[in-house]
Amino acid sequence: MAGGGTGGHLFPALALAEEFRRRDKAIEVIFVGSSQGMEKTLVPKYGYKLILLDVEAVKNRKGLGKIKPLLKAFKATLNAMKLLKELKPDGVIGSGAYSSGPVVLAARLLGIKTAILEQNVMPGLTNRVLGKIVHRVYISFEESEGYFPKRKTLLTGNPIRKDVLMAKGHLKKKAKDKFNIFVFGGSQGATAINAAFLDATEYLIDIWNSINVVHQTGKEGYAMAEAAYSRKGLRVELSTFIEDMATKYSESDLVIGRAGATTIAEITAMGLPSILVPYPFASDNHQEANAKTLEKKNAAIMIRQSDLTGSSLAAAIRKLYEDKVEFNKIKQAVQALGRPNAAEDAADDYFDMLEGEA
């Protein structure tokens, strides 16, 4: 498995690796990534061997600034070829991000069966390039089909962790008599979402006793949020970071957060209505493309960060709280988009391809 960088690229790879291991304990899954990504600390926690390459992103570099990362990519490809000759893997799967490029390219040059996972509606630069040479492309949205050769593209959905899937329907809601809202901005929190939600509470005082809030702020936003809630006299479950996201999803009626690929995959698999605030500085603005796809299918409400205020966020929350018909329509639409068997479907096809049946 090659790639990483962010959780959006890494967690689907971990979910697929988990599915490979579930099927055959003898399968050895080795990750190759960059020392600059979160894989450096996260992959070993999951019990996988990790090999690091010295690579840097080429995108957004200008002029002579591209020379260094291109030279590193060339060297990393040569090192990846040497590594693959030693390991002799049956297949190589890239999960996106610049660190996957040299490994997948090296594998293709060596005649190894290759595939990539595309988690977003709009593919990044690395996957747009690799999509032309790999044997298979696994996409999460049907809207991504136009970016890749049709004959090698398969709509599987985005693989997600088993703990999230197992939580669906197995845990009772923490507060069945209340409207349960889960607010988070990704693993690091989101300053804009934190500020807007704290402001939104001013517009929700009349229904606050009917709302139960879990708010993951990130480390930087915790002190401000704690002080604000205390000053307002509002009780919430406040955290800097939540490791057991599966439980929190299962206890929620509504999610408020960013529109990264992993978040989208998890809320659709769980069938959760959401208010999505795309991170406006994401590469190619891919988070807005993700959120728009759900919004067009009436499976979520999207608020651009430029339009995000306490008033606008409170209005969206109140609409879903008060209009049960609209809430249930969104819930049914998001459930229809969920692909909880994404890891199984990708694994089925990949094994068939290795055996020459696909």
C-alpha positions in Angstrom: 0.0 0.0 0.0 1.5 3.3 -1.1 0.5 6.8 0.0 -0.7 8.7 3.0 0.0 12.3 4.0 -3.5 13.0 5.4 -6.2 10.9 7.0 -8.3 11.2 3.9 -5.7 9.2 1.9 -4.5 7.0 4.7 -7.6 5.6 6.4 -9.1 4.1 3.2 -5.8 2.3 2.7 -5.9 1.0 6.3 -9.5 -0.1 5.8 -8.6 -2.1 2.6 -5.5 -3.6 4.3 -7.8 -4.7 7.2 -10.1 -6.4 4.7 -7.1 -8.2 3.1 -6.0 -9.4 6.5 -9.5 -10.5 7.4 -9.6 -12.8 4.4 -6.2 -14.3 4.9 -4.1 -13.9 8.0 -1.1 -15.0 5.9 -1.3 -11.9 3.7 1.5 -9.4 4.5 0.6 -5.8 3.9 3.5 -3.3 3.8 2.9 0.4 3.7 5.3 2.8 1.9 4.9 6.5 2.6 6.6 9.8 3.4 8.2 10.9 6.7 6.2 14.1 6.2 2.8 12.4 6.5 0.7 11.1 9.4 1.5 7.6 8.3 4.8 7.8 10.1 3.0 7.6 13.5 -0.3 6.0 12.5 0.6 3.0 10.4 2.8 1.3 13.1 -0.1 1.7 15.6 -2.2 -0.6 13.3 0.5 -3.2 13.3 1.8 -2.8 9.7 5.4 -2.5 8.5 6.1 1.0 7.2 8.9 2.0 4.8 9.6 5.7 4.2 10.7 7.4 1.0 12.1 10.9 0.7 9.6 12.7 -1.4 8.0 16.1 -1.6 4.9 17.5 -3.2 5.4 19.0 -6.7 2.0 20.7 -6.9 1.8 24.4 -6.0 5.6 24.8 -6.6 6.5 27.4 -9.1 9.4 27.8 -11.5 12.7 26.5 -10.1 10.9 25.5 -6.9 9.7 22.4 -8.8 13.2 21.1 -9.5 14.0 19.8 -6.0 10.7 17.8 -5.6 11.0 16.4 -9.1 14.5 15.2 -8.5 13.4 13.6 -5.3 10.5 11.9 -7.1 12.9 10.5 -9.7 15.3 9.2 -7.0 12.3 7.8 -5.0 11.1 6.0 -8.1 14.5 4.3 -8.5 14.6 3.5 -4.8 11.0 2.1 -5.0 12.1 -0.1 -7.9 14.9 -1.5 -5.9 12.6 -2.0 -2.9 9.9 -3.8 -5.0 12.5 -6.1 -6.5 13.5 -7.1 -3.0 9.9 -7.5 -1.6 8.4 -9.1 -4.8 4.8 -8.1 -3.9 1.9 -9.6 -5.8 0.3 -6.1 -6.1 0.7 -2.4 -5.3 -2.2 -0.1 -4.4 -1.8 3.6 -4.2 -4.1 5.6 -1.9 -3.3 9.0 -3.4 -1.0 11.9 -2.3 2.4 12.6 -3.8 4.1 9.8 -1.8 2.2 7.1 -3.7 3.4 8.2 -7.2 7.0 6.8 -7.2 5.9 3.5 -5.8 3.0 2.9 -8.1 5.0 4.0 -11.1 7.9 1.7 -10.1 5.5 -1.2 -9.7 3.9 -0.6 -13.2 7.4 -0.4 -14.8 8.2 -3.8 -13.1 5.0 -5.4 -14.4 3.3 -5.6 -11.0 -0.5 -5.4 -10.9 -1.4 -1.9 -9.7 -4.5 0.0 -8.6 -5.3 3.3 -7.0 -8.0 4.5 -4.6 -9.7 7.8 -5.5 -11.5 9.1 -2.5 -12.8 12.5 -3.8 -15.1 13.6 -6.5 -12.2 15.6 -8.1 -9.0 13.6 -8.3 -5.7 15.1 -7.2 -2.7 15.5 -9.5 -1.0 12.3 -8.5 -4.0 10.1 -9.2 -4.9 11.9 -12.4 -1.4 10.9 -13.7 -1.4 7.4 -12.2 -4.9 6.7 -13.5 -3.6 6.5 -17.0 -1.1 3.7 -16.3 -2.5 1.6 -13.5 -4.6 -1.6 -14.1 -7.5 -0.5 -12.0 -9.0 2.7 -10.5 -11.4 2.4 -7.5 -13.6 5.5 -7.2 -15.9 6.7 -4.5 -18.2 8.9 -6.5 -19.8 8.2 -9.9 -19.0 11.8 -10.8 -15.2 10.8 -10.9 -15.7 8.5 -13.8 -14.9 11.2 -16.4 -11.4 11.6 -15.1 -10.2 8.0 -15.7 -10.4 5.5 -18.6 -13.8 3.8 -18.3 -12.6 0.3 -19.0 -10.4 0.2 -15.9 -12.6 2.2 -13.5 -14.8 0.6 -10.9 -17.2 2.4 -8.5 -16.7 0.8 -5.2 -17.1 3.6 -2.7 -14.5 4.7 -0.2 -13.2 1.9 2.1 -13.9 2.7 5.8 -12.8 1.1 9.0 -14.7 -1.8 10.4 -15.2 -0.2 13.8 -17.3 2.5 12.2 -19.4 -0.1 10.3 -19.9 -2.2 13.4 -21.1 0.7 15.4 -24.0 1.3 13.0 -27.2 0.1 14.5 -25.5 -1.6 17.4 -25.2 1.2 19.9 -28.2 2.9 21.5 -28.4 6.6 21.3 -27.0 8.5 24.2 -30.0 10.7 24.5 -33.0 9.4 22.6 -35.3 12.2 23.8 -32.9 14.8 22.4 -31.6 16.0 19.0 -28.0 14.8 19.1 -25.5 17.0 17.2 -21.9 16.1 16.6 -19.6 19.0 15.7 -16.1 18.5 14.5 -13.7 19.9 12.0 -11.4 16.9 11.4 -8.7 15.5 13.6 -7.3 19.0 14.2 -10.6 20.8 14.6 -11.6 23.8 12.6 -11.4 27.3 13.9 -14.2 28.6 11.6 -16.6 25.9 12.5 -15.8 26.3 16.2 -16.4 30.0 16.1 -19.6 29.7 14.1 -21.1 27.1 16.3 -20.4 29.0 19.4 -22.1 32.0 17.9 -25.0 29.8 16.7 -25.8 28.9 20.2 -27.2 32.4 20.7 -29.8 31.7 18.1 -30.7 28.3 19.6 -31.4 29.1 23.2 -35.1 28.4 23.0 -34.5 24.8 21.9 -31.2 24.2 23.7 -32.7 21.9 26.3 -33.9 19.6 23.5 -30.4 19.5 22.0 -27.5 17.3 23.0 -24.1 18.5 21.7 -20.8 16.7 21.3 -18.1 19.1 20.2 -14.5 18.2 19.1 -12.6 21.4 19.0 -9.0 20.4 18.3 -6.3 21.5 20.7 -6.2 25.1 19.6 -9.9 25.7 20.0 -10.6 23.9 23.2 -9.8 26.7 25.7 -11.8 29.3 23.9 -14.8 26.9 23.5 -14.7 25.8 27.1 -14.7 29.4 28.3 -17.5 30.4 25.9 -19.8 27.5 27.0 -19.1 28.2 30.6 -19.8 31.9 30.2 -23.1 31.1 28.4 -24.0 28.4 31.0 -24.4 25.7 28.3 -23.6 22.1 28.9 -21.9 20.2 26.1 -19.5 17.2 25.8 -16.3 18.9 24.9 -13.1 17.3 23.6 -9.9 18.2 21.9 -9.8 14.9 20.0 -12.1 11.9 19.8 -10.4 8.6 18.9 -13.6 6.5 19.0 -15.4 8.3 16.2 -17.6 5.2 15.6 -19.3 5.6 18.9 -19.9 9.3 18.4 -21.4 8.7 15.0 -23.7 6.1 16.3 -24.9 8.4 19.0 -25.6 11.3 16.6 -28.6 12.6 14.6 -26.7 15.3 12.8 -23.1 15.9 12.0 -21.5 19.3 11.4 -18.1 19.3 9.9 -15.8 19.5 6.9 -16.2 17.6 3.7 -13.1 15.5 3.5 -13.3 12.1 1.8 -13.2 10.1 5.0 -15.9 12.1 6.6 -18.1 11.8 3.6 -17.6 8.0 3.4 -18.3 7.6 7.1 -21.4 9.7 7.3 -22.9 8.1 4.2 -22.1 4.6 5.4 -23.8 5.5 8.8 -26.7 7.3 7.0 -26.2 10.5 8.9 -27.6 13.9 7.8 -25.0 16.6 7.9 -24.2 20.3 7.5 -20.9 20.4 5.6 -18.5 23.3 5.6 -15.9 22.6 2.9 -12.3 23.6 3.8 -11.8 26.4 1.2 -8.0 25.9 0.9 -8.1 22.2 0.1 -6.3 21.1 -3.0 -8.3 22.0 -6.2 -11.2 22.9 -3.8 -12.0 19.2 -3.7 -13.9 19.4 -0.5 -16.5 21.7 -2.0 -16.9 19.3 -4.9 -17.5 16.5 -2.4 -20.1 18.6 -0.5 -21.8 19.8 -3.7 -22.3 16.2 -4.8 -24.2 15.4 -1.6 -26.1 18.7 -1.7 -27.3 18.1 -5.3 -28.7 14.8 -4.2 -30.4 16.3 -1.2 -28.2 14.2 1.1 -26.6 17.1 3.0 -26.7 20.9 3.5 -23.6 22.7 2.4 -22.5 26.1 3.7 -19.4 27.7 2.2 -17.0 29.0 4.8 -17.4 32.5 3.2 -21.1 32.3 4.0 -20.6 30.7 7.5 -22.0 32.7 10.4 -23.6 31.8 13.6 -26.9 32.9 12.1 -26.6 30.8 8.9 -25.5 27.8 10.8 -28.2 28.1 13.4 -30.8 28.5 10.7 -29.7 25.2 9.1 -29.7 23.4 12.4 -33.1 24.7 13.3 -34.5 23.7 9.9 -33.4 20.1 10.4 -34.6 20.1 14.0 -38.0 21.5 13.3 -38.8 20.1 9.9 -38.9 16.3 10.4 -40.1 15.7 6.8 -37.0 17.5 5.4 -34.8 15.8 7.9 -36.0 12.3 6.9 -35.7 13.1 3.2 -32.0 14.0 3.7 -31.6 10.9 5.9 -33.1 8.6 3.2 -30.9 10.3 0.5 -27.7 9.9 2.4 -28.5 6.3 3.3 -28.9 5.6 -0.4 -25.4 7.0 -1.1 -23.7 4.8 1.5 -21.4 2.1 0.3 -20.5 0.1 3.5 -19.1 -2.8 1.4 -16.5 -0.6 -0.4 -13.5 -2.5 1.1 -15.0 -5.9 0.2 -15.9 -4.8 -3.3 -12.4 -3.4 -4.0 -10.8 -6.5 -2.5 -13.0 -8.9 -4.5 -12.0 -7.1 -7.7 -8.3 -6.8 -6.9 -8.0 -10.5 -6.0 -9.8 -11.4 -9.3 -7.3 -9.2 -11.1 -4.3 -10.8 -9.5 -5.7 -14.2 -10.5 -6.3 -12.9 -14.1 -10.1 -13.0 -13.9 -10.7 -9.3 -14.1 
